[in-house]
Amino acid sequence: MTSPTPTSIPTSTSTSSELSDEAVLAALRETLADVLEDDLLEHVDLDSLGRGTHLLSLPLDSITLVDLMTRLEDRYAAAISEEQAFAFQVVGDLMDHIAAHSTAARSGR
């Protein structure tokens, strides 16, 4: 009876974090497409967006950044303060924050 417990715990943890990354990246791409004006969006390759993408490389002003973070907060129920939003350096920082603070990201939503 103790054998199934150790096997299922590591498997669900690793699968969950992998799904979280993909889910958050997909949500970030979708949300960027929603918040960016068309003329700015045409300069962004959403398909190449990844963990190492610098947030400053995206055409986000402070209002658009806050809008982006608010939408991600709502989607994942993960609080992101304005201070945190402006402190994230790369997309991976944002993804890690959401994965650590959101039950929705852990459940693969």
Steps between C-alpha positions, in 0.01 A plus 500: 500500500790735552644432152229689301534809719871574429453423129201730457642795694813567286314434176219745574741767624724494193208477255330787676798736472552412131134564425513821698785636288317424177170631633655823624692554175183443299306738725774761474499478119120522492491791743772691315296460181204652685676793669737614227380726223522343153783728389709391802397137477636468148850561644472216751563136409271334753613153390858574605393623843666283763634490855810700403317779317578832664182683593665829402529364144120502475323821398333550839450836661412517869124502440513202265730311739257551788210391275694188400579413862141564612366263236751231600411555867133447419568192290726327752385650831861597570552845647761709319574834660604795284842482663534136397371569149773757442767281665459197271798490263407213270185305417630212714489722810132566438432133426674390819302752705169381359593132546601564861195709591216348302295188560362542146849465349573189710177336390586556133221748432 
